[in-house]
């Protein structure tokens, strides 16, 4: 059976030269070292952005260490799926070798040996590499050929869930490393936060040393603007001791590299915050069983402190639920209910109804097929029956409809036993900050919103706590960033927040929290929470 063929053209984004140089420096690919004694691998070399910086270093090192250029056949391996890009990369390599003094024959022979046209994730690669470096293609599962994607997942087991293809590149690259060898990639940092990166995070924590995480969300590191939220990651096949964490600011560029490298090379590596970046050392391992926080070191230290001494939300009587998933909002969510029985109409709210800190209901209603926890008998509700039967084809074609052919009019989710009637805080799924809004009228939240209840905390005081930048720091650190710059403020990230028991919060601070919530005063909310937790508001 022929092997499936991949096409990853959509995932090609080229890295700026100064970024490539920084990455080569970070892994020790330096002219002073005998580079020709080992192999460097570039898993997706494209037109040669990385190879064009690798070859001059290798040639200079060979000259310094007395190695003839024609002896370097095993020193480089670059893999490229696209034949035309591979040939362009070979031309770049050959020209650079000629400039370094090699004959045209030797240059072409080395270029052919060094640039392999093939699939890095499926080819059998019998190499032990001292360095693996590159910008793996960012191809989402929706863009991948299903047969090729299945083959990748079968071979690279960290590609779990809806993993993007670069996850496989991490695992494949790490598999080639010699003891003490280093991998350095620049790519989206989503794998550090979301569910599909769980397997890779555990693989790294259990088997390697995570040497550096450099967040570059605001820096101009690619040849074209890309909303990928990149980070440079350095991973070594070695025992782990500590991780250098750094966050680049918008001004971080080629002129910032020297200062950053000086800090990284220092013996003490004290916390540093300068105009272009902030940096700190994190002792010990990151957790293998959860997402990794990211962001400025001062934020990460605050989170580590609060995680060490405060309980989780569930431990202080706080629950978070997601709004009802219907599987067909165009059918269930209506502005004009027609003849549907009023008993089955539930006022619905989503992010569009949460404005200026209050619910401003737009008039949408959910046609609920539920009576309590039981699915209604359509024979008893002719208006609802007519509404659902009008859309029967769409409802029956859903997965939940096929799985329940005798209950095809049901929503995916069943509402909670209290029918959402109790007071609750509503939070939009996607936003710049946590913006809790109090609902006391029993609205049904849609799937794009989360609702928060508590058996212990007063909801207005809780709203004030969540409004603070200290609570927001947890979501910012753990959340996946969206293409528009917004955060996913979903349950899994909200549950990362730590806070005290309500009984441990004095009456004065309780009243202060409720007031800042009513006033929507985020700055004062942060000051009140900082006072309660005995931390600095700016941490």
C-alpha positions, 0 to 999 in steps of 0.5 A: 500500500503506498504511503499517504502524501502530505501537502503542508504549503499552507503552514509555511512561514519563514523566520527572520535572520536575527531570530535564526541566529539567536536560536543557533546561539541558544543551542551552542551552534557556535563557530568556536565549537567543532561543528563538523564533528556532529549533526544538526537537523532542520526538520522543515527547511523550506527555501533555506532560512535556517540553512543560510545561517547554519552553513556559514557557521559550519564552514568557518568552524571547519576552517578553524578546526582543520576539517575539509569541507568535503568531509562534512557530508554528515554534518547537516540534514535538512528535510523539506516536503515540497520538491521545489522548495528543497531544490531552492534550499540546495541552491542556497546551500551550494552558493554559500559553500562556493563562497566559503571556498568549496568547488562547485562539484563539492558544493553541489554534492554537499547540498544534495546530501544535506537537503533531503526532499521527504517527509520528516514525520514519516521517513525513516531517519537513522541519525543521532543529532547534537542539534535539532533546530527550526520553525516546524510547519503550523498546520491545523488538523482541519487543514491536513489530509486525513490519511496523512494525519492518521499516519502521523498520529499512529507514529507519533503518540504525543499527537493526541486529540486535535493536535496540530502537526507541529506536535509531531515535529517536536516528538520526532525531533526529540527522538533524534537527540544524542545525550546532551543534544538540544532542540530549539523550535520557534512555533505557536505556544498553544501546546503549552496550554491546551488539551492536545498538548498534554502528551507532549508536555508530559513527554518533555517533563518526564524525559528531557530538560526544559532549558528555556521558554522565550515568549515572543507574542509581541515581537516581529519574528517572521517575514510576514505578520502571523497571529501564531503567538510564537515562543522559542523553546530549548529542550535538552536530552539531560536531567532537568534542574531549572528553566529560564523564562523570558517574555519579549516586549514589542521592542525586542529585536536584533539589538536586544539579543546581546543583552538577553544572551548576557543574562542567560550566560550569567551565573546568578541569573537574577530576575531582570526587567528591562525595556525589551524583555523580562526574565527569571529562572524557575527552579524545579520542573513544570507540572506534567499533569496540567497546562503550563503558565506563561507570561512575564516572570513576575506574574509566574512568581505571583501565581506560584506563590498563590498556588502554594498557599491558597485553595482552588475554587472547588475547595472554597465552594465555587462551581463553574458550568458551561452554558447549554450546547444545543447542537443547532442554535439556529433552530433552538435560539429564536427571536420570534418564537411563533406558536411555541408554548410559552412554558418551553421558552427560556430567556437566553443570554450570551456574550452579546447580552453582557454589556457595561457590567450588566445583562442587557437581554436582546430578546432571544429565547431558547425553545427548550425540549426539556421539562425538568430533566425529562425530554418533553413528549412533542404530542403534548406540545403541538407548537414546539412539535411544529417548530422542531419538525420544520427543522427535522432534517437538520436536527436528525443529521446531528450526531446526537440526533443519530445516536438518539433517533427516537429523541431527535429533537433533544439538545446535546446538553440537558439543563441542570436540575434547577433550570438555571434559576438560581443567582449566578455570575456569567462570564463570556467565553472569549474576552480581553479580561474576566468580566463577571456579570451578575444574573438574578433573573434565571437566564439560560446561558448559551454555550459561549458563556460560563456560569459561576455559582457558590455555596459559600461566597457572596456572588457580588464579593466573588465578582469583585475578586474575579474582576481583579488583575490578580484573578485575571493573571491566572487566566492570562498565564494559562489561557490559549490566546486567540488570533484576535488577541483575546483570551479564552476565558473558559472553565478550565482556565477559570478553575486555575484561579486561587482564592481564600475561603470566604470565612477568612475574608473580613467583613470590611474586605467583603464589603469592599469587594462587593462595592468594586464589583458594583462600580466595575472598578478593576484597579480598586478590585486589584488593590482590595484583593492584593490587601486580602492576599498580602501581595503587591498590586503590581506583581 
